[in-house]
Amino acid sequence: MEVIILAGWLGTRLANLTKDLPKPMVPIAWSKPFLEYLLDFILKTNKITKIILSVWYKHEVIMDYFGASYQWVPLVYSIENVPLWTGGAIKLAMTFVHWNDFLVVNGDTYFAIDLNDFYQRHTEAHANVTIALKPMESFDRYGNVLLQWSTIIQFKEKQFVESGNINAWIYGIRKDYLAWLSLPEKFSLENDVFMKRCLADHYQWVIYDNYFIDIWIPEDYDRANKDFIESSD
C-alpha cells in the first residue's frame, strides 16, 4: 500500500507558528510535529510499502527531520517548485507511485480510520475514487457531501448545515483514472475534479465516525494539543 501525504501547506492562519515551519511540522502536545503523529497513525496498518511526501513550503525542514525513511518505511519527497494546489501536487507525486491504486492523506488532518478497511473497500469496488466521509452536526467550516445509494452526487459549498457528512480528506485513487483525465499541471482536485465529475464518474464513499481533527485554525490547533496530550496519559 502506497500513501501520498500532502504536506506542502503554508499555514497562514496559524500566524507565528508557521513562520519558519511548514504547517504539518507545527509541534503538537509540546513534543512531536503533527506530521510525526500522522505517520505513526498511518504505519499502524503494517501494510505500507512507501510514503510519498508532497512538499513545497520550507520542504527542507521536513526532509532534514525525517530523512529517507520513517521506522521501516521508505520516504520519497515530491518537491513542488511552485504550489500546484491539491490536484497538481498529487499528479506530481503520482510519478513515484508504483501500483495503480494508492491512498492520499492530508498532512494537516488526522482522521483515525482503519486504513486497511478503507483501502480494501476501494480496491474491491474497483472505484476510480473513494472518499472517506465524517458525519458531523451543526457545522459551517466544511462543505456537505450529498449521497445517493453508493455514489456521491454533489459536493455542496460551505454553509451552515444541521447534519451531514464532510469530506475528511482521505482518498483512494486509481492512478490510471487521473492520467486519463489529462489534467493541467496546476489544479484543485476538489474543485476541478471532484465537484465536476463525481456524478458522472461514480465516486465511492465510506463513512467513518472516528476521531477527526484538523489544524487549519488556531482554535482547532489548540484542541489538537489538548486531545493528543490526553491520549498519551
N, C-alpha and C positions, 0 to 999 in steps of 0.2 A: 504494500500500500504506500503510495507516494502522496505527500501533502505539500501544497503551496501555502505559505503564510504571507499574507500581505502586511509587510512591516515597514513601509516607506513613509508613513504618515508624518506630517508636520502638525503637531498638536497646539494650534494657535489658542484654543480655548482654555488650555491649561497653563497659560501665561509663563511665568518664570521656570516652571518645572521642565518645560521642553525647550528652553532657550539654547541649551547645549546638548540636548538629547533628542533622538527620535522618540515619538510618543510611546511605542511599545517598550522602551527602556526606562521609563519612569519607575522609581522604586515603589514597591508595594509592601505594606506592613513593616516599613523601615528596614527591609532586608534585601530581597531579590528584585530584579527588574520584573515588570509584568510579563514580559516575553518569556522569562525563565519559568514562571508558573504555568504559562500556556504550553511550553514544551513538555514540562513534566506531565501535564494532563494528556497531551497527545500521545506520549510514549507509554501511557497505561495500557494502550491497546496491544502492545507487544508484537504488532504486525507491520510496523512502519519500516520501510526499507530505505527511504530517502526523504529528507525535508528540504524543500527549496524555499529560501527566504528571499522574498521580493523586497528589495530595499532601494531607497533613494536618499532622503534627507539624513545627513550625518551617518551614512551607512558604515563608515569606518568604526564607529562606536560599537555597533552590533558585531562586526567582523572581528574586532580586537577582543571583545568579551567572550564570544563563543568559539571562535576558531573554526576548524574544519569538521568538527563533529560534536555531538552532544550525547553523552552516555555512549551507547553503542551505534548510534545512527549518524551517517554522514550528512553534513550540512553543505548545501550548494547555494551560492549567492547569485541571484539575478539582479543586476545593478542597472537602474534606470539613470540615464544621463540627465533627463528632464522628467518631471512627473507625467506618467502616462495614464493616470486615472486607474480605476479598478480593472477595467477590461484590458487596457493596454499592458498593465502590469502582469496580468495573468497570461496574456498572449506571449509576452516575452519570456516569462518563467516557464511556460509550457514547453519551450525548446529543450529544457532539461528533464522533462518527464518521459520515462521510458514506456510505460503501459498506457493503454488507451483511456482508462478510467482513473481519475485522480480526485483528491479532495482539495478544497480551498477553505482556509480558516482565516478569519480577520485577526490581525495582530493586536488590536486593542479591544477585543471582545472575548469573553470567557463564557462559554455555554457548555455546561458539564454533561453532555450527552454520551451515550455509548457509541463511539465512532465505528466500532466493528459492526454493530447492528445497522447503523446508518449506511455504511459503505456496502454492506451485503444487500440491503434493500435497493440501493441504487443499481448495483451490478445485476442483480437478479431480474430487475424490471427492464433492463436494457434501456434505461432512460437517458435522454440527451442531457438533461439537467435534473438533479434532485436538490430540493431546498429544505433545510431544517427550519421549522417554524416554532415559535414560542407563544403559547396563549397568554394574553395579558388583559388586565382590566383597567379602565379609566386612563387612557394614555393619549398623548398628542405629540410625543417626540419621534414616533415611528409611524411609517405607513402601515396600512392594514392590508393583509393579503386575503383576497376573496377566493373561495374554493368551491368546486363543484365535483362531486364524486372523487376521483383520484387525481384530478387535474387542477392546477392553478389557473383561474380565469382572468384575474386582474390584480395589479398592484395599485392600490389607492394612495393618493398623495397624503402627506402628513396633515391630520386634522384630529380633533378630539373624537375618540371612539370609546364607548362604554365597555365594549367587549369585542375582542378579535384576536387575530394571530399576526405576529410580526415576523418579518424576515430576520432570522437570527444570525445570518452571515456565516453559515457553514454550508458549503455546496459540494455535491458530487457532480462532476462534469466529464463528458466524453470529449477527448482531445479532437477526434475527427469532426465532431459537431462544430466546435468553434472554428476549426480550419475551413470547414465547408462554407461558413458564413462570409468569408472574405472581408473581414473587418479591417478598419484602418489601424494605424499604429497606436493612436491615442483615442480611447473611447471609454465610456462608463458601461460596465457590464449590466448594472441595474437599470439604468435609464435607456440605453441604446439597444440592449438585447432583451433583458427580462421583460420590461414593461411593454415592448413592442411585439414580442414573439411568443409569449407564454401560452396564449390560447392556441395559436396555430401549431406550435411545436410540442404541445402536451408535456409540460413540465410536471414532474412528480413532486409531491410534498410528503414530509413526515413531521408530525407534531410530537414534541417532547416538552413536558412540563418540568424541566430540570432547572437547576440554579443558572441564572443568567445575569451577567454584569458587563457593562462597557465602561470605558474610562474617557468618554468623549468630553464630559463637562466636569467642573470641579466637584459638584455635589456627588456624582457617581464615583469619581476617583476617591473621595473621602469614604464613601460607603464600601468600596472595594478594600481599602485599607482596614476598615473595621471588620469586614467579613473574613478576610484572609488571616487576620490576627486571631480571631475567634476559632477559625477552623484548625489552626495549628496548636491550640491549647489542649 
